[in-house]
């Protein structure tokens, strides 16, 4: 009976150790107390920001440009008639793919940029 208890202790020890090693990328955050403090403080003390403007209003402000306020980008939207004009138009801004719909309209919008 005592030998079974010792074997079970070793089994659980090596099982736990192998579990930690094989899953380290997924569970390593548990061992960083600063991470847990940041997560809890975010949920306890941060208040969500409410945007007053709707997304459709942003399109009406500047029709021929794309704005991404989160990363502070505002570039002109260039309309082309054929695929051969795309590479030249990319030097002036982002390009709306020929045949796709404008942003904010119903359908698929394809915008190219670099």
N, C-alpha and C positions, 0 to 999 in steps of 0.2 A: 504494500500500500504506500509506503514511504517513497519507494522508487517511482511509482506512478505520479506522485505529487511533484517530485523533482523533475521528471520528464515533462510534465505539463508546464512547469515554471520555465524550463528552457524553451519549450515549444512556443509559448506565448511571448517570451523575450525576443526570440529570433523572428517570429511572425511580425511583431511590432517594429523591430528594427528594419526588416525587409520592406514593410509597408512604408516606413518613413523614407527609405532610400529610393524606392521605386516611384513614389508620389511626391517627391520633394518640391517640384515646380508648382504643384497644385496647392500644397499645404504649408509652404514656408512662411506665408504671411502670419500664421498663428504665432510664430516665435519672435515677431517684431512688435514690441509693445507700442512704439511710436505710431505704427500703422493703425493699430486698433484705436488709439487715442484720437487720431485724426478722423477716422470714420465716425466714431461716436460724437465727437465735437461737431462734425459737419451736420449730422442729423439733429443734434440738440440745439445748436446755436445759429446755424445758417437759415436764412429765410429765403424762400424762392422768389425770384424776380418775376414780376408780371409785366409783360409787354402790353402797352395800350394800343399799339397799331396792329392791324391785321396784315397778313402777308400780301394780300391783294393791293393794299394801299401803297406798298413799297414799289410795285410795278408801275403804278400811275405817276410816281414822282419823276422818274427818269426812264422813258420808254426804251431808249436805245443804249442801255447799259445794264450791267449785272453788278449788284452790290452784295458783298458778303461781310457784314459788319463784325462778325466774330473774329475774322482774321484781317480785318481792315483792308479789304480789296474793293476797288471800284474800277471796272474796266468797260470800255465801249463794246457793244454788241454789234458785230458786222454781219450784214445779210449778203449772201452770195447767191448767184443763180446757177452755178455749175460747180462740180467737184474740182475742176482745174483751177479755179480762182481761190481755193481754200488756202493754199500755202502762202500766197501773197497777202491775203487778208489777215492771216495770223500775226503778221508783224504789227498790225494796227490795233489788235484787240482779240477778243474771243469771237468765234464764228458760229453762227446758227446753221446747222447742216441743211442743205437744200431739201425742201419737202417736209421738214419737221415743223411743228407748230411753235408759236411764240410762248415764252414762259407765262404761266398763269391761265393759258387756254387749255381746253380739253384735248387730250391726245399726247403723243410722245414728243418730248423736246430733247434734241441732241445738240449739245454745245461743245465745241472743240476749243481747246486753249493750251498754252504751254508757258 
